[in-house]
Amino acid sequence: MRKNFHVTIGTIGGIAASLGALLAQPGLAYADEPSAAENPFAAVLTAEVEQRKEVTWDVYLSGYAYHDRDTYSRNQLRKMNENTWGGGFGRTRRTERGNDESFYVLGIKDSNERPQWMAGYAYQWIFPMMRDKAELGVGVTGLLIRRHDWFEGRPFPALLPMASIGGRNTQLIATYVPRLSVRKAKGNIVLLMFRMSL
């Protein structure tokens, strides 16, 4: 009886020592666990983080509108406000093709120093420059505009060309408003603003 007891203890001790040596070997203790590359949950989390990086909140700051000197008389230009202070916010997404699409809401001081409201969508084709340190964007924006002297103050749609230059998170944006009337001096305006991504 005592001999069998010693044999059993020795057997258990040998098994424990063998298991300890086996678990101590790298690559064998967790051989059945999937690696990070094979883990579907890790892949989903990585994709979600990358997607968040491609979508940003934006802050817009407006400050200047250039009125074409051949469209407006000197008397009109003296009365016009070209310091179009204002701002807004929006969101921008960098697409799979490397272009930008944005939604935005803006409020600025118009040429008559009255409030002008805008809300719209913009799409820009992005061209990297200087080894990806800078970007040039060319695109179009569709928006609703509300100002007191057009269409009796009712919102109206517009489709305008736009361009931008800067880095990934800060751009100078220019939007061109073409001449809207041959008889009246309206349009031929370039609106400049900054967009900063948070």
PyMOL commands that set and color helices and strands:
alter all, ss='L'
color gray80, all
select helices_A, chain A and resi 2-24+40-54+74-79+151-153
alter helices_A, ss='H'
color red, helices_A
select strands_A, chain A and resi 55-67+86-94+100-109+115-129+134-146+156-166+170-177+189-197
alter strands_A, ss='S'
color yellow, strands_A
deselect
rebuild
show_as cartoon
